[in-house]
Structures are given as structure tokens and as C-alpha cells.
Amino acid sequence: MSKTELKLATIEEKLEFVYEIIMQTVRVGLLNARGARTGYTHWFARELSKDVRYFSGYVSEAAVAHGQTVGLVLEHPHRIQTTLTQLISKHIEQGENVEEFVSEVKRLEKVHIVVKSENDLLKRKDISGDYSKAGIKLLYWNEIPHPNRRHLLKKLSGNIANIDDFKD
């Protein structure tokens, strides 16, 4: 099969292919669980985001007030890096499970919009992704005034699969 013949139609097929690539690096001893997880989060996630990443509809108050796209972050509230590293470690120890990987990536790729300083705060070990500990209040999309949504939609554009759900 030539390079041009390989066509992956669904997000599930694409994620299965990614899993095979990252786990092959583990099988041959090139990478450990963290390195393999990096294969997804740093090599492939950006390319797949339009198919797999979903906006939750939640935006921090600070992001709403921010008024511009620069400085906004699509934040993974389910701690994608930590959780995927743990999952891959489990697969190394207990056996590979592509279906579990695909399912978990799809769950973990839900994002909120926050400002960069909030994202940095959420990463701290003492906060560990806890929005209430970080003092971050989230608003649901319907609570955000229409004029304030414009810069948020620009941040989402081209980065999520479900943008049409949030266009007015």
C-alpha cells in the first residue's frame, strides 16, 4: 500500500492508528509511558483537534472579561497529560487496549476556555485541576452576553469539532 492509499475516515480509525504508532515506540524500547503520551499530546493532538476536541460550553469569568483571543487557553479539565500517561502505563503493565485508549482520548478532549494565568494555576500540584480551589468561576455559554462571545468563538474556530453548536 502506498502512502497515498492509506485513508483514515473516522476519528476512531485515526486514534487507533495513533495508538499503534505510540505503542510501537514503547514495544521497541524507544519511549516510556510519558514519552508515548507525548506522542499523542504533542505530535498528533493538534492535527486531530478539529475531529476529536469538543468544547464543553464552559468559560471562566476572566476569559469572558478578557475581551480578546490572545491569552485564552483551551483547558482540559480532565487532566489529559496525567491521565493518558497513567493509561499508557497501565497498558504497558497489563496489556494493550486500543478501544480503551480511543474512548479515553475522546473523554479527555473536552475543553473549557480560561485565561493563561488560570491554566497555569490549575496545573499546580496543590490545585490539581480543582476549579474551586483555584477560585475560578465557570459560566455556561448561555449565560454569556452575545457581544462577549465573539472573541471566544474566534478562539474556538478551527480548534474544536462542535463549533456549530455555539454559533448564534
C-alpha positions as a Markdown table, in Angstrom:
| # | Residue | x | y | z |
|---|---|---|---|---|
| 1 | Met | 0.0 | 0.0 | 0.0 |
| 2 | Ser | 1.4 | 3.4 | -1.0 |
| 3 | Lys | 1.4 | 6.4 | 1.3 |
| 4 | Thr | -1.5 | 7.9 | -0.6 |
| 5 | Glu | -3.6 | 4.8 | -0.3 |
| 6 | Leu | -3.9 | 4.9 | 3.5 |
| 7 | Lys | -7.1 | 6.8 | 4.2 |
| 8 | Leu | -8.4 | 7.0 | 7.8 |
| 9 | Ala | -12.0 | 8.1 | 7.6 |
| 10 | Thr | -13.2 | 8.3 | 11.2 |
| 11 | Ile | -11.8 | 9.8 | 14.3 |
| 12 | Glu | -11.8 | 6.3 | 15.8 |
| 13 | Glu | -9.6 | 5.0 | 12.9 |
| 14 | Lys | -7.2 | 7.9 | 13.3 |
| 15 | Leu | -6.9 | 7.4 | 17.1 |
| 16 | Glu | -6.4 | 3.7 | 16.6 |
| 17 | Phe | -3.6 | 4.5 | 14.1 |
| 18 | Val | -2.0 | 7.0 | 16.6 |
| 19 | Tyr | -2.2 | 4.4 | 19.3 |
| 20 | Glu | -0.4 | 1.8 | 17.2 |
| 21 | Ile | 2.4 | 4.4 | 16.5 |
| 22 | Ile | 2.9 | 5.5 | 20.1 |
| 23 | Met | 2.8 | 1.9 | 21.5 |
| 24 | Gln | 5.3 | 0.7 | 18.8 |
| 25 | Thr | 7.8 | 3.2 | 20.3 |
| 26 | Val | 7.2 | 1.5 | 23.7 |
| 27 | Arg | 7.4 | -2.0 | 22.3 |
| 28 | Val | 10.8 | -1.4 | 20.8 |
| 29 | Gly | 12.1 | 0.4 | 23.9 |
| 30 | Leu | 12.4 | 3.9 | 22.5 |
| 31 | Leu | 9.9 | 5.6 | 24.9 |
| 32 | Asn | 8.4 | 5.0 | 28.3 |
| 33 | Ala | 4.7 | 5.8 | 29.1 |
| 34 | Arg | 5.3 | 9.6 | 29.4 |
| 35 | Gly | 7.2 | 9.7 | 26.1 |
| 36 | Ala | 4.5 | 7.7 | 24.4 |
| 37 | Arg | 1.8 | 10.0 | 25.8 |
| 38 | Thr | 3.7 | 12.9 | 24.5 |
| 39 | Gly | 3.3 | 11.3 | 21.1 |
| 40 | Tyr | -0.4 | 12.0 | 21.3 |
| 41 | Thr | -0.5 | 15.3 | 23.2 |
| 42 | His | 2.4 | 16.9 | 21.4 |
| 43 | Trp | 2.7 | 15.2 | 18.0 |
| 44 | Phe | -0.9 | 14.3 | 16.9 |
| 45 | Ala | -3.4 | 16.2 | 19.1 |
| 46 | Arg | -3.2 | 19.5 | 17.2 |
| 47 | Glu | -3.8 | 17.7 | 13.8 |
| 48 | Leu | -6.8 | 15.8 | 15.2 |
| 49 | Ser | -8.3 | 18.6 | 17.3 |
| 50 | Lys | -10.9 | 19.5 | 14.7 |
| 51 | Asp | -12.2 | 15.9 | 14.8 |
| 52 | Val | -11.8 | 14.9 | 18.5 |
| 53 | Arg | -11.7 | 18.0 | 20.7 |
| 54 | Tyr | -15.1 | 19.2 | 22.0 |
| 55 | Phe | -15.9 | 22.5 | 23.7 |
| 56 | Ser | -17.8 | 21.8 | 27.0 |
| 57 | Gly | -19.6 | 25.2 | 26.8 |
| 58 | Tyr | -17.9 | 26.4 | 30.0 |
| 59 | Val | -15.8 | 29.6 | 30.1 |
| 60 | Ser | -14.2 | 31.3 | 33.1 |
| 61 | Glu | -15.4 | 34.7 | 34.1 |
| 62 | Ala | -11.9 | 36.0 | 33.5 |
| 63 | Ala | -11.9 | 34.7 | 29.9 |
| 64 | Val | -15.3 | 36.4 | 29.2 |
| 65 | Ala | -14.0 | 39.7 | 30.6 |
| 66 | His | -10.6 | 39.3 | 28.8 |
| 67 | Gly | -12.1 | 40.6 | 25.5 |
| 68 | Gln | -9.5 | 39.2 | 23.1 |
| 69 | Thr | -8.3 | 35.8 | 21.9 |
| 70 | Val | -4.6 | 36.3 | 22.8 |
| 71 | Gly | -4.1 | 34.9 | 26.3 |
| 72 | Leu | -7.0 | 32.5 | 26.1 |
| 73 | Val | -6.4 | 28.7 | 26.6 |
| 74 | Leu | -8.5 | 25.7 | 25.7 |
| 75 | Glu | -8.1 | 23.9 | 29.1 |
| 76 | His | -8.5 | 20.2 | 29.6 |
| 77 | Pro | -10.4 | 19.8 | 32.9 |
| 78 | His | -9.8 | 16.1 | 33.0 |
| 79 | Arg | -6.0 | 16.4 | 33.2 |
| 80 | Ile | -5.3 | 14.9 | 29.8 |
| 81 | Gln | -1.5 | 14.6 | 30.2 |
| 82 | Thr | -1.5 | 12.9 | 33.6 |
| 83 | Thr | -4.5 | 10.7 | 32.8 |
| 84 | Leu | -3.1 | 9.5 | 29.4 |
| 85 | Thr | 0.3 | 8.8 | 30.9 |
| 86 | Gln | -1.4 | 6.6 | 33.6 |
| 87 | Leu | -3.4 | 4.8 | 31.0 |
| 88 | Ile | -0.4 | 4.1 | 28.8 |
| 89 | Ser | 1.5 | 2.8 | 31.9 |
| 90 | Lys | -1.4 | 0.5 | 32.6 |
| 91 | His | -1.3 | -0.8 | 29.0 |
| 92 | Ile | 2.4 | -1.4 | 29.3 |
| 93 | Glu | 1.9 | -3.4 | 32.5 |
| 94 | Gln | -1.4 | -5.2 | 31.9 |
| 95 | Gly | -1.7 | -5.4 | 28.1 |
| 96 | Glu | -2.6 | -3.0 | 25.3 |
| 97 | Asn | -6.2 | -1.9 | 24.8 |
| 98 | Val | -6.8 | 0.3 | 21.8 |
| 99 | Glu | -10.6 | 0.6 | 22.5 |
| 100 | Glu | -9.9 | 2.0 | 26.0 |
| 101 | Phe | -7.4 | 4.4 | 24.6 |
| 102 | Val | -9.8 | 5.7 | 21.9 |
| 103 | Ser | -12.6 | 6.0 | 24.4 |
| 104 | Glu | -10.4 | 7.8 | 27.0 |
| 105 | Val | -9.0 | 10.3 | 24.5 |
| 106 | Lys | -12.4 | 11.2 | 23.4 |
| 107 | Arg | -13.5 | 11.8 | 27.0 |
| 108 | Leu | -10.3 | 13.7 | 27.8 |
| 109 | Glu | -10.5 | 16.0 | 24.8 |
| 110 | Lys | -13.4 | 18.1 | 26.2 |
| 111 | Val | -12.2 | 21.6 | 26.9 |
| 112 | His | -13.2 | 24.8 | 28.7 |
| 113 | Ile | -11.9 | 28.3 | 27.9 |
| 114 | Val | -9.8 | 30.0 | 30.6 |
| 115 | Val | -7.1 | 32.7 | 30.6 |
| 116 | Lys | -3.4 | 31.6 | 30.6 |
| 117 | Ser | -2.9 | 32.5 | 34.3 |
| 118 | Glu | -5.8 | 30.3 | 35.3 |
| 119 | Asn | -4.5 | 27.5 | 33.2 |
| 120 | Asp | -1.1 | 27.8 | 34.9 |
| 121 | Leu | -2.8 | 27.8 | 38.3 |
| 122 | Leu | -4.8 | 24.7 | 37.5 |
| 123 | Lys | -1.6 | 22.8 | 36.7 |
| 124 | Arg | -0.1 | 23.4 | 40.2 |
| 125 | Lys | 0.1 | 20.2 | 42.3 |
| 126 | Asp | -1.7 | 21.8 | 45.2 |
| 127 | Ile | -4.6 | 22.8 | 42.9 |
| 128 | Ser | -4.5 | 19.7 | 40.7 |
| 129 | Gly | -7.2 | 20.9 | 38.3 |
| 130 | Asp | -9.7 | 21.9 | 41.0 |
| 131 | Tyr | -11.5 | 25.0 | 39.8 |
| 132 | Ser | -13.0 | 25.9 | 43.2 |
| 133 | Lys | -9.6 | 25.6 | 44.9 |
| 134 | Ala | -8.2 | 27.9 | 42.2 |
| 135 | Gly | -11.0 | 30.4 | 42.7 |
| 136 | Ile | -12.2 | 30.1 | 39.1 |
| 137 | Lys | -15.9 | 30.6 | 38.4 |
| 138 | Leu | -17.1 | 29.0 | 35.2 |
| 139 | Leu | -20.1 | 30.3 | 33.2 |
| 140 | Tyr | -22.1 | 28.3 | 30.7 |
| 141 | Trp | -22.3 | 29.6 | 27.2 |
| 142 | Asn | -26.0 | 30.6 | 27.5 |
| 143 | Glu | -25.0 | 32.9 | 30.5 |
| 144 | Ile | -22.5 | 34.9 | 28.4 |
| 145 | Pro | -23.8 | 38.0 | 26.7 |
| 146 | His | -23.8 | 37.7 | 22.9 |
| 147 | Pro | -21.3 | 40.6 | 22.4 |
| 148 | Asn | -18.8 | 38.8 | 24.7 |
| 149 | Arg | -19.0 | 35.6 | 22.7 |
| 150 | Arg | -17.3 | 37.0 | 19.6 |
| 151 | His | -13.7 | 36.7 | 20.9 |
| 152 | Leu | -14.4 | 33.3 | 22.4 |
| 153 | Leu | -15.7 | 32.0 | 19.1 |
| 154 | Lys | -12.5 | 33.1 | 17.4 |
| 155 | Lys | -10.5 | 31.1 | 19.9 |
| 156 | Leu | -12.6 | 28.0 | 19.2 |
| 157 | Ser | -12.7 | 28.4 | 15.4 |
| 158 | Gly | -10.6 | 25.6 | 13.8 |
| 159 | Asn | -9.8 | 24.0 | 17.1 |
| 160 | Ile | -12.9 | 22.0 | 18.0 |
| 161 | Ala | -15.3 | 19.6 | 16.4 |
| 162 | Asn | -18.5 | 21.1 | 17.7 |
| 163 | Ile | -18.2 | 24.8 | 17.0 |
| 164 | Asp | -21.5 | 24.9 | 15.2 |
| 165 | Asp | -23.2 | 24.1 | 18.5 |
| 166 | Phe | -22.1 | 27.5 | 19.8 |
| 167 | Lys | -22.6 | 29.8 | 16.8 |
| 168 | Asp | -25.5 | 32.2 | 17.3 |
